[in-house]
Amino acid sequence: MKKKPEELRSHRWFGVNDLRSFGHRSRTAQMGYDRTDYAGKPVIAIINTWSDINHCHTHFKQRVEEVKRGVWQAGGFPLEMPAMALAETMQKPTTMMYRNFLAMETEELLRSYPADGAVIMGGCDKTTPALIMGATSMNLPTIYIPAGPMLNSHWRDQTLGSGSDTWKYWDELRAGRITQNDWNDIEDTIARSPGTCMTMGTAATMMSLAEVLGFTLPGYSSIPAPDSNHARMATMTGKRIVEMVWDDLKPRDFLSRGSFDNAITTLMAMGGSTNAIVHLVAMAGRAGLPFPLERYNEISAKTPVIANVRPSGSKYLMEDFFYAGGLRALLNQLRDLLDLSAKTVNGKTLGENIEGAKVWNADVILPRDKPLKASGGIVMLRGNLAPDGAVIKTSAADPKLMQHTGRAVVFEDYNDMAARIDTDELDVDANCVLVLKMSGPLGGPGFPEWGMLPMPKKLIKQGVKDMVRLSDGRMSGTSYGTCILHVAPEAFVGGPLAFVQNGDLIELDVEKRALNLKVPEAELAKRKAAWKRPPIKYERGYGAIFSRHVKQANEGCDFDFLEGTAPIPDPEIH
């Protein structure tokens, strides 16, 4: 049953004949609007994460106008509301520190203003989960606009992928195999258009998962940012949100355990970013759907990696993925592994939305019987070194290192690592395990992407391309290598990682999902007794809120007071 105009949330602001509504209407007139522009119409808040500093969202200044066009055409009243941009690489110490900030901002913008529905615009890594977390908590009709990937980049005869080739050629420069001029050329060419990273990094992963969760219209998550289809998508999204308001279709109406199982399946099949593990836990928590880490291993074990997109793949990028059929085609290959009854923002099921989608390039989206990896693209590990879990992206790691025991080379923090990693004095060989402490949610602080530790310079010169690297931090979805991440509890709070010393043996066994420190319990107890927790790094401001309330990696790093579905009343209007 459709809503009536007087049932709109905005009616409390604009439709009442009292002093306060007089003020709301008169100030709206001050902005050049006539009451016929909004009276009895859904007010659509467009939460736009554009800013001059956000390189991924440079086209959002135009896209928001295209969203407005769709809202107007459908009989709604659009209002753009800028929110924190979270520009990956630019924002320090890390955008992850501010994911929850944007989630809170989104929720409170929607609660405190006369919004009947919302269009949330994001794409740059942490904007997608933040916007969805805030919108889910507020639970108004909401639809998501993905920024889309940038176009493929080219240097000489090479197709460059953002992030992945940055690490690759940085090592080449350090080893002296390319010149500074070569490096400068790569710097000038690797990002050639608006949009997010065109590798299957965190941005592409989270945009895809937003579609699978039901937040976008079908097929929209991987359209390249400069493609004219992207502009048309924005207008169609604006039209649809008005319909969603009248239908009262809200995030918690379509989010389900099946939706999140679908998201995990998609993550594994794409060889997506390990960051999605943390974000999915947090997003599910906002919907009141706790997700144990074991669920990831259950789904990973039966899901093949079929997206031949870097860094898990060897050649293709997101532009290629889109023209090969995109996410709908990939999902249609996985129908038997999906909950096809899961609902989406267009009012149809996921199964209906992917029906008939075809793969146009079987070298990009691989057949089920010819996967990159039969299963286990991302694996959760446990053991005495990670009692609350750790993660490894096996699809982007050296298969020869999946069962490995090596001597720990320990860096107490990032500065320690940066000071010593390239020195000739570093006692390291290819069989060692590099260990970085103090890179977790509190240790970083903010859970920075330090987990792809650089290869020691002396080993690069020897031709060594990978080794086991372990930390309580994250790594970019564009990264690769045998990196064990998200070790929980983190070192800062006295997790076992805090007590690892140089020379300790660390055992990794991916098949057994095990990560263990081969040190006697008595010795570990002795080290623990001598350990002192470091002081928190922020005594005031948002940093203090973060330090007091952020949860550990295995819990999604949300704030403890933001989880769940406890109702918060709309504000009184006096």
Number of C-alpha atoms within 10 A of each C-alpha: 6 11 11 10 15 14 13 22 20 23 21 16 20 22 19 13 10 11 9 15 18 15 13 15 18 16 12 16 13 10 8 9 13 13 13 9 15 21 18 20 24 28 26 29 24 27 26 24 27 24 18 10 14 21 20 30 28 19 17 26 14 12 24 25 17 21 28 25 20 24 28 20 15 18 17 27 23 28 18 16 16 17 22 19 25 30 24 21 13 12 15 14 15 20 25 25 26 23 25 25 19 26 26 20 20 28 21 15 19 24 19 11 16 21 24 28 32 28 31 26 27 30 33 30 29 28 31 29 28 28 30 28 30 25 33 27 28 25 23 23 27 29 31 31 31 35 32 31 32 26 24 22 18 15 14 8 6 8 14 23 27 24 21 20 19 18 16 13 16 15 20 16 15 17 17 12 12 14 13 11 9 13 15 10 13 19 12 10 14 21 23 12 19 20 27 31 29 30 32 33 32 26 35 29 27 29 30 28 28 23 26 30 26 25 28 24 23 19 20 25 31 28 26 28 26 17 14 10 12 22 21 15 23 28 21 19 26 31 21 19 30 30 22 23 25 20 14 20 22 22 25 18 14 19 22 18 18 17 24 22 21 25 24 28 26 29 27 31 31 30 31 35 26 27 26 24 22 20 24 22 22 31 27 22 22 25 21 19 17 17 20 11 20 13 12 20 21 15 22 24 16 14 25 27 30 30 31 26 27 27 28 31 21 11 15 24 28 30 22 21 28 23 15 19 20 26 28 27 21 26 26 20 21 18 15 9 16 21 17 19 13 23 25 28 28 20 15 15 17 28 19 14 20 20 14 11 17 18 23 15 13 15 17 25 31 19 17 17 9 14 17 24 20 18 21 26 27 27 26 26 29 21 16 17 25 23 16 21 23 27 27 24 25 24 26 22 21 16 11 9 18 17 13 17 20 19 21 24 23 20 22 17 16 15 9 13 20 13 10 15 20 17 12 12 9 13 12 17 16 18 15 20 28 28 26 29 27 26 28 31 28 25 23 22 22 24 27 24 24 20 25 23 23 19 20 24 19 19 18 19 15 10 10 14 15 19 26 27 22 27 30 34 28 26 24 21 28 27 29 24 23 24 27 27 29 33 31 27 25 27 26 23 19 16 20 21 25 23 20 26 17 14 14 17 18 23 19 23 16 20 11 10 18 19 26 19 22 15 14 8 11 9 11 14 12 11 15 15 9 8 12 11 10 13 9 14 13 14 12 10 8 13 17 13 13 23 21 15 14 21 18 22 29 21 23 22 24 26 20 12 8 19 19 18 16 10 8 9 7 12 9 7 8 7
